[in-house]
Amino acid sequence: MRSLLLQVSSISALLVLLSQLWRYASLERALVVTLVAGGAVYAVLLVGRTVTRYLVAASEDAPPPTPEPATPPPDPTSSTNATS
């Protein structure tokens, strides 16, 4: 899975590099922006994958919800609110 994340971040970094060079940016600036963008994409994908795996594992470990016991409706003939 990490190889897929690496490939996606590499492709996005390549697109950023081409975009920077297309706008006639200096090579140094283009390389720095490319490295930062590729690293950021990789980090976001890795954190998203980790959070997703955690949530799936937590939902599998959780016990099934138990239904709450139903409370009977109030008796309209009771005189709990009656005044003497």
All heavy atoms as a GROMACS GRO file, in nm:
protein
  618
    1MET      N    1   0.082  -0.119   0.000
    1MET     CA    2   0.000   0.000   0.000
    1MET      C    3   0.087   0.126   0.000
    1MET      O    4   0.052   0.223  -0.062
    1MET     CB    5  -0.093  -0.005   0.121
    1MET     CG    6  -0.190   0.108   0.128
    1MET     SD    7  -0.308   0.094  -0.005
    1MET     CE    8  -0.404   0.238   0.021
    2ARG      N    9   0.197   0.120   0.072
    2ARG     CA   10   0.282   0.240   0.076
    2ARG      C   11   0.344   0.268  -0.060
    2ARG      O   12   0.372   0.384  -0.091
    2ARG     CB   13   0.390   0.224   0.182
    2ARG     CG   14   0.333   0.236   0.321
    2ARG     CD   15   0.439   0.244   0.424
    2ARG     NE   16   0.375   0.249   0.556
    2ARG     CZ   17   0.440   0.270   0.665
    2ARG    NH1   18   0.570   0.288   0.662
    2ARG    NH2   19   0.376   0.275   0.779
    3SER      N   20   0.366   0.164  -0.140
    3SER     CA   21   0.420   0.189  -0.273
    3SER      C   22   0.318   0.265  -0.358
    3SER      O   23   0.356   0.351  -0.438
    3SER     CB   24   0.458   0.057  -0.341
    3SER     OG   25   0.344  -0.024  -0.358
    4LEU      N   26   0.189   0.236  -0.338
    4LEU     CA   27   0.085   0.311  -0.409
    4LEU      C   28   0.084   0.457  -0.365
    4LEU      O   29   0.074   0.548  -0.448
    4LEU     CB   30  -0.052   0.248  -0.385
    4LEU     CG   31  -0.170   0.316  -0.452
    4LEU    CD1   32  -0.155   0.309  -0.603
    4LEU    CD2   33  -0.299   0.251  -0.408
    5LEU      N   34   0.099   0.480  -0.234
    5LEU     CA   35   0.105   0.618  -0.185
    5LEU      C   36   0.227   0.690  -0.242
    5LEU      O   37   0.219   0.808  -0.278
    5LEU     CB   38   0.111   0.618  -0.033
    5LEU     CG   39  -0.006   0.556   0.043
    5LEU    CD1   40   0.018   0.566   0.192
    5LEU    CD2   41  -0.135   0.621   0.005
    6LEU      N   42   0.339   0.619  -0.250
    6LEU     CA   43   0.460   0.678  -0.305
    6LEU      C   44   0.444   0.711  -0.452
    6LEU      O   45   0.488   0.817  -0.499
    6LEU     CB   46   0.579   0.583  -0.283
    6LEU     CG   47   0.715   0.634  -0.324
    6LEU    CD1   48   0.751   0.757  -0.242
    6LEU    CD2   49   0.819   0.526  -0.304
    7GLN      N   50   0.377   0.624  -0.526
    7GLN     CA   51   0.356   0.650  -0.668
    7GLN      C   52   0.264   0.769  -0.690
    7GLN      O   53   0.291   0.854  -0.775
    7GLN     CB   54   0.297   0.526  -0.736
    7GLN     CG   55   0.395   0.412  -0.747
    7GLN     CD   56   0.332   0.286  -0.799
    7GLN    OE1   57   0.212   0.281  -0.825
    7GLN    NE2   58   0.412   0.181  -0.813
    8VAL      N   59   0.158   0.778  -0.612
    8VAL     CA   60   0.066   0.891  -0.626
    8VAL      C   61   0.135   1.022  -0.590
    8VAL      O   62   0.121   1.122  -0.661
    8VAL     CB   63  -0.061   0.869  -0.538
    8VAL    CG1   64  -0.145   0.994  -0.530
    8VAL    CG2   65  -0.142   0.754  -0.591
    9SER      N   66   0.212   1.021  -0.482
    9SER     CA   67   0.281   1.145  -0.444
    9SER      C   68   0.390   1.180  -0.545
    9SER      O   69   0.414   1.298  -0.571
    9SER     CB   70   0.338   1.133  -0.304
    9SER     OG   71   0.435   1.032  -0.297
   10SER      N   72   0.455   1.081  -0.604
   10SER     CA   73   0.557   1.108  -0.705
   10SER      C   74   0.496   1.168  -0.831
   10SER      O   75   0.552   1.261  -0.890
   10SER     CB   76   0.632   0.980  -0.742
   10SER     OG   77   0.700   0.930  -0.630
   11ILE      N   78   0.382   1.115  -0.872
   11ILE     CA   79   0.315   1.170  -0.991
   11ILE      C   80   0.270   1.313  -0.965
   11ILE      O   81   0.286   1.401  -1.050
   11ILE     CB   82   0.198   1.080  -1.032
   11ILE    CG1   83   0.250   0.949  -1.090
   11ILE    CG2   84   0.107   1.149  -1.134
   11ILE    CD1   85   0.145   0.845  -1.117
   12SER      N   86   0.215   1.339  -0.847
   12SER     CA   87   0.173   1.476  -0.817
   12SER      C   88   0.293   1.570  -0.809
   12SER      O   89   0.286   1.685  -0.852
   12SER     CB   90   0.091   1.481  -0.689
   12SER     OG   91   0.170   1.442  -0.580
   13ALA      N   92   0.405   1.521  -0.755
   13ALA     CA   93   0.526   1.603  -0.750
   13ALA      C   94   0.578   1.632  -0.890
   13ALA      O   95   0.623   1.744  -0.919
   13ALA     CB   96   0.633   1.534  -0.667
   14LEU      N   97   0.571   1.534  -0.978
   14LEU     CA   98   0.614   1.556  -1.116
   14LEU      C   99   0.527   1.660  -1.184
   14LEU      O  100   0.577   1.747  -1.258
   14LEU     CB  101   0.611   1.424  -1.193
   14LEU     CG  102   0.651   1.432  -1.339
   14LEU    CD1  103   0.799   1.472  -1.352
   14LEU    CD2  104   0.627   1.299  -1.408
   15LEU      N  105   0.396   1.654  -1.159
   15LEU     CA  106   0.307   1.754  -1.216
   15LEU      C  107   0.336   1.894  -1.162
   15LEU      O  108   0.331   1.992  -1.236
   15LEU     CB  109   0.161   1.716  -1.189
   15LEU     CG  110   0.110   1.592  -1.264
   15LEU    CD1  111  -0.031   1.558  -1.218
   15LEU    CD2  112   0.116   1.613  -1.413
   16VAL      N  113   0.370   1.901  -1.035
   16VAL     CA  114   0.407   2.031  -0.977
   16VAL      C  115   0.536   2.082  -1.039
   16VAL      O  116   0.548   2.201  -1.073
   16VAL     CB  117   0.420   2.020  -0.823
   16VAL    CG1  118   0.485   2.144  -0.763
   16VAL    CG2  119   0.285   1.997  -0.760
   17LEU      N  120   0.633   1.994  -1.059
   17LEU     CA  121   0.759   2.034  -1.121
   17LEU      C  122   0.736   2.086  -1.262
   17LEU      O  123   0.789   2.192  -1.300
   17LEU     CB  124   0.857   1.916  -1.123
   17LEU     CG  125   0.990   1.943  -1.193
   17LEU    CD1  126   1.070   2.047  -1.117
   17LEU    CD2  127   1.069   1.814  -1.209
   18LEU      N  128   0.657   2.014  -1.339
   18LEU     CA  129   0.629   2.059  -1.476
   18LEU      C  130   0.555   2.192  -1.476
   18LEU      O  131   0.582   2.279  -1.560
   18LEU     CB  132   0.550   1.952  -1.551
   18LEU     CG  133   0.626   1.823  -1.581
   18LEU    CD1  134   0.533   1.721  -1.644
   18LEU    CD2  135   0.746   1.850  -1.669
   19SER      N  136   0.463   2.209  -1.382
   19SER     CA  137   0.389   2.335  -1.373
   19SER      C  138   0.483   2.450  -1.339
   19SER      O  139   0.472   2.560  -1.396
   19SER     CB  140   0.279   2.323  -1.268
   19SER     OG  141   0.219   2.446  -1.244
   20GLN      N  142   0.574   2.426  -1.245
   20GLN     CA  143   0.669   2.530  -1.207
   20GLN      C  144   0.762   2.566  -1.323
   20GLN      O  145   0.789   2.684  -1.348
   20GLN     CB  146   0.752   2.485  -1.087
   20GLN     CG  147   0.675   2.479  -0.958
   20GLN     CD  148   0.640   2.617  -0.907
   20GLN    OE1  149   0.723   2.707  -0.906
   20GLN    NE2  150   0.515   2.633  -0.866
   21LEU      N  151   0.810   2.466  -1.393
   21LEU     CA  152   0.900   2.493  -1.506
   21LEU      C  153   0.827   2.558  -1.622
   21LEU      O  154   0.885   2.636  -1.698
   21LEU     CB  155   0.970   2.363  -1.549
   21LEU     CG  156   1.068   2.305  -1.448
   21LEU    CD1  157   1.126   2.173  -1.499
   21LEU    CD2  158   1.180   2.403  -1.416
   22TRP      N  159   0.700   2.524  -1.638
   22TRP     CA  160   0.620   2.585  -1.745
   22TRP      C  161   0.604   2.734  -1.721
   22TRP      O  162   0.596   2.812  -1.814
   22TRP     CB  163   0.484   2.516  -1.750
   22TRP     CG  164   0.401   2.559  -1.868
   22TRP    CD1  165   0.307   2.656  -1.869
   22TRP    CD2  166   0.407   2.506  -2.000
   22TRP    NE1  167   0.252   2.667  -1.994
   22TRP    CE2  168   0.312   2.575  -2.077
   22TRP    CE3  169   0.482   2.406  -2.060
   22TRP    CZ2  170   0.291   2.549  -2.211
   22TRP    CZ3  171   0.461   2.379  -2.194
   22TRP    CH2  172   0.367   2.450  -2.268
   23ARG      N  173   0.601   2.774  -1.595
   23ARG     CA  174   0.587   2.916  -1.560
   23ARG      C  175   0.722   2.987  -1.552
   23ARG      O  176   0.731   3.096  -1.497
   23ARG     CB  177   0.513   2.930  -1.428
   23ARG     CG  178   0.373   2.879  -1.432
   23ARG     CD  179   0.308   2.888  -1.299
   23ARG     NE  180   0.176   2.828  -1.305
   23ARG     CZ  181   0.101   2.803  -1.200
   23ARG    NH1  182   0.144   2.834  -1.080
   23ARG    NH2  183  -0.017   2.748  -1.215
   24TYR      N  184   0.825   2.923  -1.600
   24TYR     CA  185   0.962   2.978  -1.605
   24TYR      C  186   1.017   3.012  -1.467
   24TYR      O  187   1.087   3.112  -1.448
   24TYR     CB  188   0.968   3.104  -1.695
   24TYR     CG  189   0.929   3.074  -1.837
   24TYR    CD1  190   0.807   3.117  -1.888
   24TYR    CD2  191   1.014   3.002  -1.920
   24TYR    CE1  192   0.770   3.090  -2.018
   24TYR    CE2  193   0.977   2.973  -2.051
   24TYR     CZ  194   0.855   3.017  -2.100
   24TYR     OH  195   0.819   2.988  -2.228
   25ALA      N  196   0.988   2.927  -1.370
   25ALA     CA  197   1.046   2.945  -1.236
   25ALA      C  198   1.190   2.896  -1.240
   25ALA      O  199   1.228   2.814  -1.324
   25ALA     CB  200   0.966   2.868  -1.133
   26SER      N  201   1.271   2.945  -1.150
   26SER     CA  202   1.409   2.898  -1.145
   26SER      C  203   1.410   2.750  -1.105
   26SER      O  204   1.319   2.701  -1.038
   26SER     CB  205   1.490   2.981  -1.045
   26SER     OG  206   1.442   2.959  -0.914
   27LEU      N  207   1.514   2.682  -1.146
   27LEU     CA  208   1.522   2.538  -1.121
   27LEU      C  209   1.528   2.510  -0.971
   27LEU      O  210   1.466   2.415  -0.921
   27LEU     CB  211   1.644   2.478  -1.192
   27LEU     CG  212   1.659   2.327  -1.181
   27LEU    CD1  213   1.538   2.256  -1.240
   27LEU    CD2  214   1.786   2.280  -1.247
   28GLU      N  215   1.601   2.593  -0.897
   28GLU     CA  216   1.612   2.573  -0.752
   28GLU      C  217   1.475   2.586  -0.684
   28GLU      O  218   1.436   2.502  -0.603
   28GLU     CB  219   1.710   2.674  -0.694
   28GLU     CG  220   1.727   2.663  -0.544
   28GLU     CD  221   1.824   2.767  -0.492
   28GLU    OE1  222   1.934   2.781  -0.549
   28GLU    OE2  223   1.787   2.835  -0.395
   29ARG      N  224   1.402   2.690  -0.720
   29ARG     CA  225   1.270   2.712  -0.663
   29ARG      C  226   1.175   2.599  -0.703
   29ARG      O  227   1.098   2.549  -0.620
   29ARG     CB  228   1.213   2.845  -0.710
   29ARG     CG  229   1.075   2.874  -0.654
   29ARG     CD  230   1.023   3.010  -0.706
   29ARG     NE  231   0.897   3.045  -0.647
   29ARG     CZ  232   0.779   3.008  -0.696
   29ARG    NH1  233   0.773   2.936  -0.805
   29ARG    NH2  234   0.668   3.046  -0.637
   30ALA      N  235   1.181   2.557  -0.828
   30ALA     CA  236   1.093   2.450  -0.876
   30ALA      C  237   1.120   2.320  -0.802
   30ALA      O  238   1.027   2.247  -0.766
   30ALA     CB  239   1.110   2.431  -1.026
   31LEU      N  240   1.247   2.288  -0.776
   31LEU     CA  241   1.281   2.164  -0.706
   31LEU      C  242   1.237   2.168  -0.560
   31LEU      O  243   1.188   2.068  -0.506
   31LEU     CB  244   1.430   2.136  -0.716
   31LEU     CG  245   1.480   2.096  -0.856
   31LEU    CD1  246   1.631   2.079  -0.854
   31LEU    CD2  247   1.413   1.968  -0.902
   32VAL      N  248   1.253   2.284  -0.496
   32VAL     CA  249   1.210   2.296  -0.356
   32VAL      C  250   1.059   2.282  -0.345
   32VAL      O  251   1.008   2.208  -0.260
   32VAL     CB  252   1.259   2.430  -0.296
   32VAL    CG1  253   1.193   2.457  -0.162
   32VAL    CG2  254   1.410   2.429  -0.282
   33VAL      N  255   0.986   2.350  -0.431
   33VAL     CA  256   0.840   2.342  -0.429
   33VAL      C  257   0.796   2.199  -0.459
   33VAL      O  258   0.702   2.147  -0.398
   33VAL     CB  259   0.779   2.443  -0.529
   33VAL    CG1  260   0.630   2.420  -0.548
   33VAL    CG2  261   0.805   2.584  -0.483
   34THR      N  262   0.864   2.132  -0.552
   34THR     CA  263   0.830   1.994  -0.586
   34THR      C  264   0.852   1.901  -0.468
   34THR      O  265   0.767   1.816  -0.439
   34THR     CB  266   0.915   1.949  -0.707
   34THR    OG1  267   0.884   2.033  -0.818
   34THR    CG2  268   0.885   1.805  -0.742
   35LEU      N  269   0.964   1.915  -0.400
   35LEU     CA  270   0.990   1.829  -0.284
   35LEU      C  271   0.890   1.852  -0.172
   35LEU      O  272   0.842   1.757  -0.109
   35LEU     CB  273   1.133   1.851  -0.233
   35LEU     CG  274   1.245   1.798  -0.324
   35LEU    CD1  275   1.380   1.839  -0.269
   35LEU    CD2  276   1.235   1.648  -0.336
   36VAL      N  277   0.858   1.977  -0.148
   36VAL     CA  278   0.761   2.007  -0.042
   36VAL      C  279   0.622   1.955  -0.080
   36VAL      O  280   0.553   1.893   0.003
   36VAL     CB  281   0.757   2.159  -0.014
   36VAL    CG1  282   0.640   2.197   0.075
   36VAL    CG2  283   0.888   2.204   0.048
   37ALA      N  284   0.582   1.974  -0.203
   37ALA     CA  285   0.449   1.928  -0.247
   37ALA      C  286   0.441   1.776  -0.244
   37ALA      O  287   0.342   1.719  -0.197
   37ALA     CB  288   0.419   1.981  -0.386
   38GLY      N  289   0.543   1.709  -0.293
   38GLY     CA  290   0.543   1.562  -0.291
   38GLY      C  291   0.542   1.508  -0.150
   38GLY      O  292   0.469   1.412  -0.119
   39GLY      N  293   0.620   1.568  -0.061
   39GLY     CA  294   0.620   1.524   0.079
   39GLY      C  295   0.487   1.549   0.148
   39GLY      O  296   0.440   1.467   0.227
   40ALA      N  297   0.425   1.662   0.116
   40ALA     CA  298   0.296   1.694   0.177
   40ALA      C  299   0.188   1.597   0.130
   40ALA      O  300   0.106   1.550   0.210
   40ALA     CB  301   0.256   1.838   0.144
   41VAL      N  302   0.187   1.566   0.001
   41VAL     CA  303   0.088   1.472  -0.051
   41VAL      C  304   0.108   1.335   0.013
   41VAL      O  305   0.013   1.269   0.055
   41VAL     CB  306   0.097   1.463  -0.206
   41VAL    CG1  307   0.016   1.346  -0.259
   41VAL    CG2  308   0.050   1.593  -0.268
   42TYR      N  309   0.233   1.291   0.023
   42TYR     CA  310   0.261   1.162   0.085
   42TYR      C  311   0.217   1.159   0.231
   42TYR      O  312   0.156   1.064   0.276
   42TYR     CB  313   0.410   1.128   0.073
   42TYR     CG  314   0.445   0.993   0.129
   42TYR    CD1  315   0.416   0.878   0.057
   42TYR    CD2  316   0.504   0.979   0.254
   42TYR    CE1  317   0.447   0.752   0.108
   42TYR    CE2  318   0.535   0.855   0.306
   42TYR     CZ  319   0.506   0.742   0.231
   42TYR     OH  320   0.535   0.618   0.282
   43ALA      N  321   0.245   1.266   0.304
   43ALA     CA  322   0.208   1.272   0.446
   43ALA      C  323   0.057   1.270   0.463
   43ALA      O  324   0.004   1.199   0.551
   43ALA     CB  325   0.268   1.396   0.511
   44VAL      N  326  -0.014   1.345   0.382
   44VAL     CA  327  -0.160   1.348   0.392
   44VAL      C  328  -0.219   1.211   0.360
   44VAL      O  329  -0.309   1.163   0.430
   44VAL     CB  330  -0.219   1.457   0.300
   44VAL    CG1  331  -0.368   1.441   0.282
   44VAL    CG2  332  -0.186   1.595   0.353
   45LEU      N  333  -0.170   1.146   0.256
   45LEU     CA  334  -0.220   1.014   0.221
   45LEU      C  335  -0.188   0.911   0.330
   45LEU      O  336  -0.270   0.826   0.363
   45LEU     CB  337  -0.162   0.968   0.087
   45LEU     CG  338  -0.211   1.044  -0.036
   45LEU    CD1  339  -0.134   0.997  -0.159
   45LEU    CD2  340  -0.359   1.023  -0.056
   46LEU      N  341  -0.069   0.921   0.388
   46LEU     CA  342  -0.030   0.826   0.492
   46LEU      C  343  -0.114   0.846   0.618
   46LEU      O  344  -0.159   0.749   0.680
   46LEU     CB  345   0.119   0.842   0.523
   46LEU     CG  346   0.181   0.736   0.613
   46LEU    CD1  347   0.172   0.600   0.547
   46LEU    CD2  348   0.325   0.771   0.641
   47VAL      N  349  -0.138   0.969   0.657
   47VAL     CA  350  -0.221   0.996   0.774
   47VAL      C  351  -0.364   0.951   0.749
   47VAL      O  352  -0.428   0.890   0.836
   47VAL     CB  353  -0.215   1.146   0.813
   47VAL    CG1  354  -0.322   1.182   0.914
   47VAL    CG2  355  -0.078   1.179   0.868
   48GLY      N  356  -0.415   0.976   0.630
   48GLY     CA  357  -0.550   0.932   0.596
   48GLY      C  358  -0.563   0.782   0.600
   48GLY      O  359  -0.662   0.727   0.649
   49ARG      N  360  -0.463   0.711   0.550
   49ARG     CA  361  -0.463   0.565   0.554
   49ARG      C  362  -0.459   0.514   0.697
   49ARG      O  363  -0.531   0.420   0.734
   49ARG     CB  364  -0.343   0.511   0.476
   49ARG     CG  365  -0.330   0.362   0.481
   49ARG     CD  366  -0.207   0.316   0.400
   49ARG     NE  367  -0.188   0.175   0.412
   49ARG     CZ  368  -0.103   0.118   0.498
   49ARG    NH1  369  -0.030   0.194   0.576
   49ARG    NH2  370  -0.091  -0.012   0.504
   50THR      N  371  -0.377   0.575   0.780
   50THR     CA  372  -0.365   0.533   0.919
   50THR      C  373  -0.496   0.556   0.995
   50THR      O  374  -0.540   0.468   1.071
   50THR     CB  375  -0.250   0.609   0.987
   50THR    OG1  376  -0.130   0.589   0.911
   50THR    CG2  377  -0.228   0.562   1.128
   51VAL      N  378  -0.557   0.670   0.976
   51VAL     CA  379  -0.683   0.701   1.043
   51VAL      C  380  -0.792   0.605   0.996
   51VAL      O  381  -0.871   0.555   1.078
   51VAL     CB  382  -0.724   0.847   1.020
   51VAL    CG1  383  -0.866   0.874   1.063
   51VAL    CG2  384  -0.628   0.940   1.092
   52THR      N  385  -0.796   0.576   0.868
   52THR     CA  386  -0.896   0.484   0.815
   52THR      C  387  -0.878   0.345   0.873
   52THR      O  388  -0.976   0.281   0.914
   52THR     CB  389  -0.888   0.479   0.662
   52THR    OG1  390  -0.905   0.610   0.610
   52THR    CG2  391  -0.994   0.388   0.604
   53ARG      N  392  -0.754   0.298   0.880
   53ARG     CA  393  -0.729   0.165   0.937
   53ARG      C  394  -0.767   0.162   1.085
   53ARG      O  395  -0.821   0.063   1.134
   53ARG     CB  396  -0.583   0.128   0.920
   53ARG     CG  397  -0.549   0.094   0.776
   53ARG     CD  398  -0.408   0.050   0.763
   53ARG     NE  399  -0.393  -0.074   0.839
   53ARG     CZ  400  -0.295  -0.159   0.821
   53ARG    NH1  401  -0.203  -0.134   0.732
   53ARG    NH2  402  -0.287  -0.268   0.893
   54TYR      N  403  -0.740   0.270   1.157
   54TYR     CA  404  -0.776   0.277   1.299
   54TYR      C  405  -0.928   0.272   1.317
   54TYR      O  406  -0.979   0.201   1.403
   54TYR     CB  407  -0.718   0.404   1.361
   54TYR     CG  408  -0.763   0.426   1.503
   54TYR    CD1  409  -0.706   0.353   1.607
   54TYR    CD2  410  -0.862   0.518   1.533
   54TYR    CE1  411  -0.748   0.372   1.739
   54TYR    CE2  412  -0.904   0.538   1.663
   54TYR     CZ  413  -0.847   0.465   1.765
   54TYR     OH  414  -0.890   0.484   1.894
   55LEU      N  415  -1.001   0.348   1.236
   55LEU     CA  416  -1.146   0.352   1.247
   55LEU      C  417  -1.208   0.217   1.212
   55LEU      O  418  -1.302   0.173   1.277
   55LEU     CB  419  -1.204   0.462   1.160
   55LEU     CG  420  -1.174   0.604   1.205
   55LEU    CD1  421  -1.226   0.705   1.102
   55LEU    CD2  422  -1.233   0.632   1.340
   56VAL      N  423  -1.156   0.151   1.110
   56VAL     CA  424  -1.209   0.021   1.073
   56VAL      C  425  -1.181  -0.081   1.182
   56VAL      O  426  -1.268  -0.160   1.218
   56VAL     CB  427  -1.150  -0.025   0.937
   56VAL    CG1  428  -1.179  -0.170   0.910
   56VAL    CG2  429  -1.205   0.062   0.825
   57ALA      N  430  -1.061  -0.079   1.238
   57ALA     CA  431  -1.028  -0.172   1.346
   57ALA      C  432  -1.113  -0.144   1.470
   57ALA      O  433  -1.156  -0.238   1.538
   57ALA     CB  434  -0.880  -0.161   1.381
   58ALA      N  435  -1.138  -0.018   1.500
   58ALA     CA  436  -1.219   0.016   1.616
   58ALA      C  437  -1.364  -0.027   1.597
   58ALA      O  438  -1.429  -0.071   1.692
   58ALA     CB  439  -1.212   0.165   1.644
   59SER      N  440  -1.415  -0.017   1.476
   59SER     CA  441  -1.554  -0.056   1.453
   59SER      C  442  -1.569  -0.208   1.455
   59SER      O  443  -1.675  -0.259   1.490
   59SER     CB  444  -1.604   0.000   1.321
   59SER     OG  445  -1.539  -0.063   1.212
   60GLU      N  446  -1.464  -0.282   1.418
   60GLU     CA  447  -1.472  -0.428   1.423
   60GLU      C  448  -1.462  -0.479   1.566
   60GLU      O  449  -1.519  -0.582   1.599
   60GLU     CB  450  -1.360  -0.488   1.339
   60GLU     CG  451  -1.381  -0.469   1.190
   60GLU     CD  452  -1.264  -0.518   1.107
   60GLU    OE1  453  -1.160  -0.553   1.166
   60GLU    OE2  454  -1.276  -0.521   0.985
   61ASP      N  455  -1.389  -0.408   1.652
   61ASP     CA  456  -1.372  -0.450   1.790
   61ASP      C  457  -1.489  -0.410   1.880
   61ASP      O  458  -1.505  -0.464   1.989
   61ASP     CB  459  -1.243  -0.392   1.849
   61ASP     CG  460  -1.119  -0.450   1.782
   61ASP    OD1  461  -1.131  -0.558   1.720
   61ASP    OD2  462  -1.012  -0.388   1.792
   62ALA      N  463  -1.567  -0.317   1.838
   62ALA     CA  464  -1.676  -0.266   1.921
   62ALA      C  465  -1.788  -0.370   1.930
   62ALA      O  466  -1.820  -0.436   1.831
   62ALA     CB  467  -1.731  -0.137   1.863
   63PRO      N  468  -1.846  -0.385   2.048
   63PRO     CA  469  -1.958  -0.479   2.059
   63PRO      C  470  -2.080  -0.424   1.986
   63PRO      O  471  -2.095  -0.302   1.970
   63PRO     CB  472  -1.983  -0.487   2.209
   63PRO     CG  473  -1.931  -0.358   2.263
   63PRO     CD  474  -1.815  -0.321   2.173
   64PRO      N  475  -2.168  -0.512   1.942
   64PRO     CA  476  -2.288  -0.461   1.874
   64PRO      C  477  -2.375  -0.383   1.972
   64PRO      O  478  -2.377  -0.412   2.092
   64PRO     CB  479  -2.360  -0.588   1.827
   64PRO     CG  480  -2.305  -0.697   1.912
   64PRO     CD  481  -2.166  -0.656   1.950
   65PRO      N  482  -2.443  -0.282   1.926
   65PRO     CA  483  -2.524  -0.200   2.017
   65PRO      C  484  -2.640  -0.282   2.073
   65PRO      O  485  -2.703  -0.361   2.002
   65PRO     CB  486  -2.573  -0.086   1.930
   65PRO     CG  487  -2.564  -0.138   1.790
   65PRO     CD  488  -2.451  -0.237   1.789
   66THR      N  489  -2.667  -0.265   2.200
   66THR     CA  490  -2.779  -0.333   2.263
   66THR      C  491  -2.898  -0.238   2.265
   66THR      O  492  -2.883  -0.119   2.296
   66THR     CB  493  -2.744  -0.375   2.407
   66THR    OG1  494  -2.705  -0.261   2.481
   66THR    CG2  495  -2.631  -0.477   2.408
   67PRO      N  496  -3.015  -0.289   2.234
   67PRO     CA  497  -3.132  -0.199   2.236
   67PRO      C  498  -3.168  -0.162   2.379
   67PRO      O  499  -3.157  -0.242   2.471
   67PRO     CB  500  -3.242  -0.283   2.171
   67PRO     CG  501  -3.198  -0.424   2.187
   67PRO     CD  502  -3.047  -0.422   2.190
   68GLU      N  503  -3.207  -0.040   2.396
   68GLU     CA  504  -3.247   0.008   2.528
   68GLU      C  505  -3.385  -0.046   2.560
   68GLU      O  506  -3.471  -0.058   2.471
   68GLU     CB  507  -3.248   0.160   2.531
   68GLU     CG  508  -3.112   0.221   2.512
   68GLU     CD  509  -3.116   0.372   2.521
   68GLU    OE1  510  -3.217   0.427   2.572
   68GLU    OE2  511  -3.019   0.434   2.478
   69PRO      N  512  -3.410  -0.079   2.686
   69PRO     CA  513  -3.545  -0.129   2.720
   69PRO      C  514  -3.648  -0.019   2.701
   69PRO      O  515  -3.625   0.098   2.732
   69PRO     CB  516  -3.532  -0.168   2.867
   69PRO     CG  517  -3.414  -0.095   2.918
   69PRO     CD  518  -3.323  -0.075   2.801
   70ALA      N  519  -3.760  -0.060   2.649
   70ALA     CA  520  -3.867   0.037   2.624
   70ALA      C  521  -3.935   0.072   2.755
   70ALA      O  522  -3.964  -0.014   2.837
   70ALA     CB  523  -3.968  -0.021   2.526
   71THR      N  524  -3.960   0.199   2.775
   71THR     CA  525  -4.032   0.243   2.894
   71THR      C  526  -4.180   0.249   2.861
   71THR      O  527  -4.219   0.295   2.752
   71THR     CB  528  -3.983   0.380   2.941
   71THR    OG1  529  -3.998   0.472   2.834
   71THR    CG2  530  -3.837   0.374   2.982
   72PRO      N  531  -4.264   0.203   2.950
   72PRO     CA  532  -4.408   0.207   2.921
   72PRO      C  533  -4.457   0.352   2.918
   72PRO      O  534  -4.402   0.438   2.986
   72PRO     CB  535  -4.471   0.130   3.037
   72PRO     CG  536  -4.370   0.135   3.146
   72PRO     CD  537  -4.236   0.146   3.080
   73PRO      N  538  -4.557   0.377   2.839
   73PRO     CA  539  -4.610   0.514   2.834
   73PRO      C  540  -4.676   0.550   2.967
   73PRO      O  541  -4.720   0.462   3.042
   73PRO     CB  542  -4.713   0.511   2.721
   73PRO     CG  543  -4.750   0.367   2.708
   73PRO     CD  544  -4.629   0.288   2.749
   74PRO      N  545  -4.683   0.677   3.001
   74PRO     CA  546  -4.745   0.717   3.129
   74PRO      C  547  -4.895   0.683   3.128
   74PRO      O  548  -4.962   0.690   3.028
   74PRO     CB  549  -4.722   0.867   3.137
   74PRO     CG  550  -4.693   0.909   2.999
   74PRO     CD  551  -4.635   0.791   2.926
   75ASP      N  552  -4.942   0.643   3.244
   75ASP     CA  553  -5.083   0.605   3.260
   75ASP      C  554  -5.165   0.733   3.273
   75ASP      O  555  -5.147   0.811   3.368
   75ASP     CB  556  -5.097   0.516   3.383
   75ASP     CG  557  -5.237   0.459   3.395
   75ASP    OD1  558  -5.313   0.466   3.295
   75ASP    OD2  559  -5.269   0.406   3.502
   76PRO      N  560  -5.258   0.756   3.180
   76PRO     CA  561  -5.336   0.882   3.189
   76PRO      C  562  -5.435   0.883   3.305
   76PRO      O  563  -5.482   0.989   3.346
   76PRO     CB  564  -5.409   0.888   3.054
   76PRO     CG  565  -5.412   0.748   3.004
   76PRO     CD  566  -5.291   0.678   3.063
   77THR      N  567  -5.464   0.768   3.362
   77THR     CA  568  -5.561   0.765   3.472
   77THR      C  569  -5.496   0.787   3.607
   77THR      O  570  -5.566   0.804   3.707
   77THR     CB  571  -5.634   0.629   3.475
   77THR    OG1  572  -5.538   0.525   3.491
   77THR    CG2  573  -5.712   0.609   3.347
   78SER      N  574  -5.362   0.786   3.612
   78SER     CA  575  -5.298   0.807   3.742
   78SER      C  576  -5.312   0.953   3.780
   78SER      O  577  -5.310   1.043   3.697
   78SER     CB  578  -5.152   0.766   3.737
   78SER     OG  579  -5.079   0.858   3.660
   79SER      N  580  -5.324   0.975   3.908
   79SER     CA  581  -5.346   1.112   3.957
   79SER      C  582  -5.223   1.164   4.028
   79SER      O  583  -5.230   1.210   4.141
   79SER     CB  584  -5.469   1.114   4.049
   79SER     OG  585  -5.445   1.025   4.157
   80THR      N  586  -5.108   1.157   3.963
   80THR     CA  587  -4.986   1.206   4.027
   80THR      C  588  -4.983   1.358   4.028
   80THR      O  589  -4.922   1.419   4.114
   80THR     CB  590  -4.862   1.155   3.953
   80THR    OG1  591  -4.870   1.193   3.817
   80THR    CG2  592  -4.851   1.004   3.966
   81ASN      N  593  -5.052   1.421   3.933
   81ASN     CA  594  -5.054   1.567   3.927
   81ASN      C  595  -5.182   1.626   3.985
   81ASN      O  596  -5.208   1.744   3.972
   81ASN     CB  597  -5.035   1.616   3.783
   81ASN     CG  598  -4.899   1.582   3.730
   81ASN    OD1  599  -4.805   1.574   3.808
   81ASN    ND2  600  -4.887   1.564   3.600
   82ALA      N  601  -5.264   1.544   4.047
   82ALA     CA  602  -5.393   1.593   4.099
   82ALA      C  603  -5.370   1.673   4.226
   82ALA      O  604  -5.283   1.644   4.306
   82ALA     CB  605  -5.486   1.476   4.127
   83THR      N  606  -5.446   1.775   4.244
   83THR     CA  607  -5.439   1.856   4.366
   83THR      C  608  -5.554   1.819   4.458
   83THR      O  609  -5.665   1.788   4.415
   83THR     CB  610  -5.446   2.006   4.331
   83THR    OG1  611  -5.566   2.031   4.261
   83THR    CG2  612  -5.325   2.047   4.251
   84SER      N  613  -5.531   1.824   4.586
   84SER     CA  614  -5.634   1.786   4.684
   84SER      C  615  -5.709   1.904   4.734
   84SER      O  616  -5.669   2.010   4.753
   84SER     CB  617  -5.573   1.717   4.804
   84SER     OG  618  -5.500   1.606   4.764
   0.00000   0.00000   0.00000
